[in-house]
Amino acid sequence: MTISQQILQQLVNGISLGSVYALMALGYTMVYGIIKLINFAHGEVFMIGAFVGFFSITKLGMGFFPAMFTAMIFCAILGILMERLAYRPLRNAHRMAALMTAVGLSMLFQNLALAHSWIGASAKGFPQVFPLQRFQLMENVNISSDRILTLVIAIFLMIALQFIVHKTIMGKAMRAVSFDKDAARLMGINVDKTISFTFALGSSLAAAAGVLFALNYGIVVYQMGLLPGLKAFVAAVLGGIGIIPGAMVGGLLLGITESAVSAAGGSMFRDAVAFAALIIMLLVKPTGLFGKNVREKV
């Protein structure tokens, strides 16, 4: 395999992985854009979505697409409950209170999953719902059917999100609330409903990412959301936290970088490289690739 072929192969792998990070990063960036909160329980929503998809296939006999849709609906409802019960009472409190609540929710979901008789500590194999096939893009450059499916679904969901945000009434309300909540409320926008919708939308994307991740790696385990959740946060910051196109680009860049590091023989350092990229970005351009400096009143 030539160097150019190796580069192309890792580019293909990185885009597939990065699309999963991008779906998760969108949840982080939408919630931050609306209420300036980093929802660190987002990784556990990813994990719960993967398990709902897993049980929908293995216990209920659903096909892959109905199972993923079920996981998205379940996690959308979970996102609404999280916002109403945990975050809404703290909306006017200090940001640190909401941040620690998010960390607490993350630990709560992990331990509930660990204690649940259907989940537990042992990893479970995700069923191979489609025949695994490999397609040759060019000599020595291949892509598997599960990665193609992941990429197609991720692109579809990103396009659907862009349509919702820019072409629907609720999307206009989301943009208005993110700009100025008080002014949006004076204009007749239901701010609470808009924030709940944002949590539902972000959580459903995390669920889809969890199911796609499980499909690609063939495993579900109660801690599976921890590291991908942190990396999705890194992707959101790289692109510019609060900016939807930035989350997409940040996720893809992170996936490509990880694949390149693994191809270079540094698979043990791929996680370190992801967080090193975060540190460098914060030092060089704290607002991220698409972010802009905003004056803050004190």
Residue, then its C-alpha position, 0 to 999 in steps of 0.5 A: m500500500t502506497i502512502s497516498q493509499q494509506i492516507l486515503q484509507q485513514l481519511v475514510n475511517g476518520i470521516s466515519l468516526g468523526s461523523v459520530y463525534a459530530l452528532m454528539a457535539l451538536g447536542y453539546t453546542m445546541v444546549y450551550g448556545i441556548i442556556k450556556l450550559i455544558n451538559f456533561a451527562h450527554g455522554e450517558v445519553f449516548m450510552i442509554g441510546a445505544f442500550v435502548g437500540f440494543f434491547s429493541i433489537t434483541k428483546l423486541g425483535m425490531g429492525f435496525f432503523p425502528a430500533m434507532f428511531t425508538a432510541m432517539i424518541f426515548c432519549a428525546i423524552l429523557g432529555i426533556l425530563m433532565e431539563r425540567l427536573a434537573y436544570r430548569p430549577l437552577r437556570n438562574a443559579h450560579r453556572m457552577a451549580a448547573l455544571m455540578t448537576a450535570v456531572g452528578l447526572s452523569m454519575l447517576f446514569q452510569n451507576l443506574a446502568l451498572a445496577h440494572s439487571w439487564i445491563g450490569a458491568s459486563a460488555k454485550g455484543f451488539p448484533q450484526v443487523f446487516p451483512l458485513q460487506r467491503f467495497q473497494l474505492m480504489e486499490n488497497v482502499n476499502i470501506s465497510s458497509d457499516r461505515i457507509l451506513t453510519l456516514v449516510i445516516a449522520i449526514f442525513l441527520m445533520i441536514a435535517l438539523q440544519f433544516i429544523v434550525h433554519k427553516t422551521i418556527m421552532g428553529k427560529a425560536m431557538r435562534a432567538v432564545s440563544f441570542d437574547k432570552d429576555a427579548a425572545r420572551l417579550m416577543g411572545i416566544n415560549v422560552d421554556k418550551t424552546i429550551s426543552f425542545t433543544f434538549a430533546l433534539g440534542s439527546s435524540l442525536a446523541a442516541a443515534a450516535g450511540v446506536l451507530f457507534a455500537l453498530n461499528y464497534g459491535i459492543v455496548v457497555y455501561q461506560m461506553g459514553l464516558l470517553p466519546g462524550l468527552k471527545a465530542f465536547v472537545a470537537a464542539v470546542l474545536g469548532g466553536i462551542g455554540i456554533i452548529p457548523g463548527a460542531m460538525v467540522g470539529g467532529l470530523l477533524l477529530g475523527i480524522t486526527e485520531s485515525a491518522v494517529s492510529a495509522a502512524g502507530g500511535s494508537m495508545f496516544r490517540d486519546a491524548v492527541a484529542f485532548a492535546a488538540l483542545i489545549i492547543m486550540l484554547l491557547v491559539k484561538p479560544t473561541g474555536l475555528f468558527g467562534k467570534n470574540v463576544r464582549e461580555k457585560v460585567 
